[in-house]
Amino acid sequence: MDVLLLGASGRIGRRIASELLDRGHAVTGVSRSGEVDGIDDADFVAVAGDATQPDQIARLAAGHDAVASALGPSDDESPDRLSTMLEAVVDGMRRASVDRLVWTGGAGILNVGPDTQLIETEDFPEEWKPVASAAIDAYGILDGVDDLRWTYVAPPALIEPGERTGEYRTARGELVATEDGDSHISMEDFAVAFADELETGDAVHTQLAVGY
Ligand SMILES: NC(=O)c1ccc[n+]([C@@H]2O[C@H](COP(=O)([O-])OP(=O)(O)OC[C@H]3O[C@@H](n4cnc5c(N)ncnc54)[C@H](OP(=O)(O)O)[C@@H]3O)[C@@H](O)[C@H]2O)c1
């Protein structure tokens, strides 16, 4: 598969790039600078692009089989930029006639009980709320898109650099947690789940929650 990976220079994006390359896919990795550190593979090319610009997305996406995203606004930007980016990605993909999108979302939207989302729970850290709300707003945009085959891959509550075990569990729209309530995954195993979904297309038009 030829994949355009937005956010390839980010913490999660770099792991997705490595996972896809290890599986033999070709990856065009986008960052604003055009640089992606730490990836050296003949099937990888790093390019410059601004994901808030539909015309740039259209130009970059053309000829690819799918668009993958691990986009996130920088700390010095408003979290609302995420919605601007998603709108530009959808617009650009339509112009480029690329119809498969796998998007890295957030855990805040996931249900933890009947009619309760993780973001609504008492223990949800106040300082995470702006970013979590932005990821929920992004889902709201995707939910109205029916002409692209999109998947919103949602991490568990905690996702950190770690080991690739190849093990993970999924759920549709519900937080994945262990029996003792621990909800986490390594970024490496998140990348495995992300790549599996990109390859299979099993969870189109839904929230695919992943975790251990
Ligand atoms: N538990 C959770 O719910 C949870 C936990 C962690 C992360 N996440 C979400 O997962 C996503 C990725 O997280 P991360 O930690 O990997 O983020 P990160 O390290 O900050 O990476 C963000 C990426 O987005 C790119 N980017 C930002 N603005 C851009 C623009 N205008 N044009 C092109 N590229 C742009 C950055 O590229 P350059 O800056 O190099 O241009 C970078 O590659 C985020 O949406 C984050 O909110 C969710």
The ligand as a MOL file (V3000), in Angstrom:
LIG
                    3D

  0  0  0     0  0            999 V3000
M  V30 BEGIN CTAB
M  V30 COUNTS 48 52 0 0 0
M  V30 BEGIN ATOM
M  V30 1 N -4.9820 9.1770 25.4760 0
M  V30 2 C -5.2180 9.9600 24.4190 0
M  V30 3 O -6.3730 10.2580 24.0860 0
M  V30 4 C -4.0750 10.4880 23.6100 0
M  V30 5 C -2.7830 10.4090 24.1040 0
M  V30 6 C -1.7430 10.8640 23.3120 0
M  V30 7 C -2.0040 11.4260 22.0560 0
M  V30 8 N -3.2860 11.5110 21.6090 0 CHG=1
M  V30 9 C -3.5660 12.1390 20.3030 0
M  V30 10 O -2.8170 11.5030 19.2890 0
M  V30 11 C -2.3890 12.4600 18.3080 0
M  V30 12 C -0.8620 12.3510 18.1280 0
M  V30 13 O -0.2130 12.5550 19.3910 0
M  V30 14 P 1.3820 12.7220 19.5250 0
M  V30 15 O 1.6920 12.7130 20.9630 0
M  V30 16 O 2.0850 11.7760 18.6090 0 CHG=-1
M  V30 17 O 1.5490 14.2190 18.9580 0
M  V30 18 P 2.8910 15.0200 18.5990 0
M  V30 19 O 4.1140 14.2630 19.0140 0
M  V30 20 O 2.7080 16.4080 19.1160 0
M  V30 21 O 2.8760 15.0590 17.0060 0
M  V30 22 C 1.9740 15.8790 16.3070 0
M  V30 23 C 2.2670 15.7760 14.8290 0
M  V30 24 O 1.3700 16.6400 14.1220 0
M  V30 25 C 2.1350 17.3830 13.1700 0
M  V30 26 N 1.4970 18.6570 12.8770 0
M  V30 27 C 0.9900 19.5590 13.7530 0
M  V30 28 N 0.4590 20.6100 13.0830 0
M  V30 29 C 0.6440 20.3530 11.7580 0
M  V30 30 C 0.3210 21.0410 10.5680 0
M  V30 31 N -0.3110 22.2320 10.5760 0
M  V30 32 N 0.6710 20.4970 9.3770 0
M  V30 33 C 1.3200 19.2980 9.3330 0
M  V30 34 N 1.6470 18.5880 10.4250 0
M  V30 35 C 1.3220 19.1130 11.6280 0
M  V30 36 C 3.4940 17.5590 13.8210 0
M  V30 37 O 4.4520 17.8150 12.8220 0
M  V30 38 P 5.5360 19.0240 12.8700 0
M  V30 39 O 5.3390 19.7610 14.1800 0
M  V30 40 O 6.8660 18.3260 12.7700 0
M  V30 41 O 5.1920 19.8210 11.6830 0
M  V30 42 C 3.6890 16.1800 14.4320 0
M  V30 43 O 4.1790 15.2830 13.4670 0
M  V30 44 C -2.8420 13.8230 18.8160 0
M  V30 45 O -4.0280 14.2090 18.1670 0
M  V30 46 C -3.0730 13.5760 20.2980 0
M  V30 47 O -4.0560 14.4460 20.8570 0
M  V30 48 C -4.3150 11.0460 22.3480 0
M  V30 END ATOM
M  V30 BEGIN BOND
M  V30 1 1 1 2
M  V30 2 2 2 3
M  V30 3 1 2 4
M  V30 4 1 4 5
M  V30 5 2 4 48
M  V30 6 2 5 6
M  V30 7 1 6 7
M  V30 8 2 7 8
M  V30 9 1 8 9
M  V30 10 1 8 48
M  V30 11 1 9 10
M  V30 12 1 9 46
M  V30 13 1 10 11
M  V30 14 1 11 12
M  V30 15 1 11 44
M  V30 16 1 12 13
M  V30 17 1 13 14
M  V30 18 2 14 15
M  V30 19 1 14 16
M  V30 20 1 14 17
M  V30 21 1 17 18
M  V30 22 2 18 19
M  V30 23 1 18 20
M  V30 24 1 18 21
M  V30 25 1 21 22
M  V30 26 1 22 23
M  V30 27 1 23 24
M  V30 28 1 23 42
M  V30 29 1 24 25
M  V30 30 1 25 26
M  V30 31 1 25 36
M  V30 32 1 26 27
M  V30 33 1 26 35
M  V30 34 2 27 28
M  V30 35 1 28 29
M  V30 36 1 29 30
M  V30 37 2 29 35
M  V30 38 1 30 31
M  V30 39 2 30 32
M  V30 40 1 32 33
M  V30 41 2 33 34
M  V30 42 1 34 35
M  V30 43 1 36 37
M  V30 44 1 36 42
M  V30 45 1 37 38
M  V30 46 2 38 39
M  V30 47 1 38 40
M  V30 48 1 38 41
M  V30 49 1 42 43
M  V30 50 1 44 45
M  V30 51 1 44 46
M  V30 52 1 46 47
M  V30 END BOND
M  V30 END CTAB
M  END
